[in-house]
């Protein structure tokens, strides 16, 4: 009887164990990186670029031997002297079997000689077909056939948290492999208006520049370009150029040696929550026009200072960083429609897109205003004064009041001593400030806590700054 009961218990226990989910084997869900690397490393190259010293050779500055494009370098070719000036090193990858290679523009810019080292240690002097500094893309050509080339993927299919892998030459250590995950997509960086970077935590260091970023299918989804670092080495923040953008750039470089981009000629800024409230917008979306360049396509289309561009060419503009990318991708000379928020209403404006040149929209130097004195902060946390005739002449203004001091929210906002307040935007209405009396009348009538957008001019540039009236 006891043995029969024991057998029943054992049978029940076995049934329960079989019903439990199987514990995953160690490493079961990790990707097979080794297979990916073996299939793709032959398409990854090391790149060395040199600038020659044309002065007479000396003991500390030896001259490098010049070679012609297409020269095949013998195995074991010695490295240039370590004392030679202006050397750069990076990575790249083959995009077609007939010898076209992509890398970063900063790896080869201003180089007199570019040497490409293949996976099998063959070396060639490469031709720089073209480069584009705005996207940091360069297209090279080596005289070789039948090269192993990469397969291209779709950056849009990437998701935050996906595994990605890089192959490159950090600090000259060729064919180094590092892996990580996608941290963010469409990341904007300061002074980088045209590239929606892929942010990863893949270990990228100097020498990885221009190398490929692979997805788990073994397809290139980006070009490793930049890192954020306080030490010069990797700190967990790496940025890659989406491969679809890079291929569009290289196609134009291959065809004409340069890249054409659209331009409308506006200076823009983000729409903060306070600015959105002051302009009557439901949410802080769009690109706020702080100034319009004279004679630019935007001026001809009727865009004015204070407009908020919410869409361009049928594409939504969620933030100010979106607009330069969308406009730049528009063919110069093409017609487009803009959705613009003005004076509390949505308008549709047609525009003919111009062409962006390298010197277009360059920021001007700021003027240095004269000093003025007044006591007492107002409800916006500002002390403003009426500029003298001499100060107006120096700052080239005809009206407005000048900021002398700021505190509270005004101190943490982008306001400085000497900024000139030209207008205030309250409840969607733009109220011009010609004199000190205008300014005080508007500020004294503000409701406690109401959002206000201050239009300030600094030198030749103007921008809107969001504030709130003191409670």
C-alpha positions, 0 to 999 in steps of 0.5 A: 500500500505504501509503495503504491502511494509512493509510486503515485506521488513520484508520477505526480511529481514527474508530471509537474516537472514536465509541465514546467518551462525548460530553463534556457541554456547558458547563452541561448539567446545571445547572437552568434557574432562569430558567424557574422564576423567571418562572413563580413570581415573581408569587406572591411578595410583599414585606411591611412591618409597622409599629407606631405611636407613639401619643405626640404627634408630635415632630420625631424621632418622627412619627406614621404615618397609619392605614389600614383593612384593604382600603385599596388604596394608590396607585402610588408610595405613599411609604415611612413616615418612616425615623425611625418606630419599630418597622418590620419587613420580610419576604417572603411568598407567595400560597397561594390566588387569593382573597388568603391569604398565608403569611409568618413570625410574627416579620415581623408580630407586634405590628404595627399595620399590615401592608402587602403589596406585590404583584409588579405593585406594587399594595399592600394593607393586610393582615389578620393572620388568625392567627399561631403563634410556636412554628412562626413561621408567620403567615397574612395576607389581602388583599382581592383576587381572581384572584391568582397562587398557588404550587404546593405540593410534598412536603418529604419527597421532598427529598434532601440535595444537591437544588437549591432556590431562594428568592425574597424581599426581602433588605434590601428588595431585592424579587424577589431570587433565590438558589439552592443545595442542600439541606444536611440535613433534619429539622434541630433548632435550640436552643429550636425543639422543634416544627419539623424544619427544612430546612437549605440553603446558599441565600443568605438574609438579613434580609428573606427571612423568610417567603419561599418555598423552591422545588424544581426543579419550581417547587413550594414546599417550605419557608418561609425562616425563620432563618439561623445567623450571627455577623455578622447576614448570610448565612454558608451556613446557612439554615433553612426550615420544611417547607411541609406543617407550615406548611399544617397550621398555617395551616389551624388559624389560618384555622379558629379563629385558634390552633393546638392541640398535644398535650402529655404533660408531661415534661422530656426529654434526649438519650440519650448512648452512656454513658447508653445503656450505663448503662441497658442499651440497645443504642444511644443512641436515644429520649428520656430522661425527666429529670422528670415534671410533677405532674398531667400526662398522663405522670404519670397514665399512669405515666411515671417519671423515668428512663424512656426513651421509644422510640416514641410513637403508633407512631412511632419516637423516635430522639432527644429532638428527635423526641418534642415534634414527634410529641406536638405533632402528636397531637390533644389528648384522643386516646389513644396508646401509648408504648414505654418502656424501664424497668429493662432491659425494654420496656413499652407504656403507654397515655396520653391526650394533653393540650393544650399551652398557651403557658405550659405546661412553662415552665422555672423559675429555678435555685436558687443553692446554698451553698458546701461544701468537700472534697478528693479526686476520686473515680472519676467525677471528682467531689468531692461533699459532704453538704449541711448542713441549711441548704443542704438547706432552701435547695435544697429537697431532703431527700436526695442529695449535692452536687457541689463540684468536677469534672475529666476527663469530669465537667468536660466533661459538663453538671455544675456546682458545686452540682448535687445527685446523687440517684441513679446508674444502673449496668447498668440498675439505678437506685441511690438516693443518700440520703447520702454513704455510699450514693454512696461505696459505689456508686462504689467498686464500679464496674468500670473503664471502666463506663458510669454515668448520674448523676441530678442536680438543679439547682434545680427541674429534674433530668437524667441525665448519662453518665460512665465510671468511671476505668480 
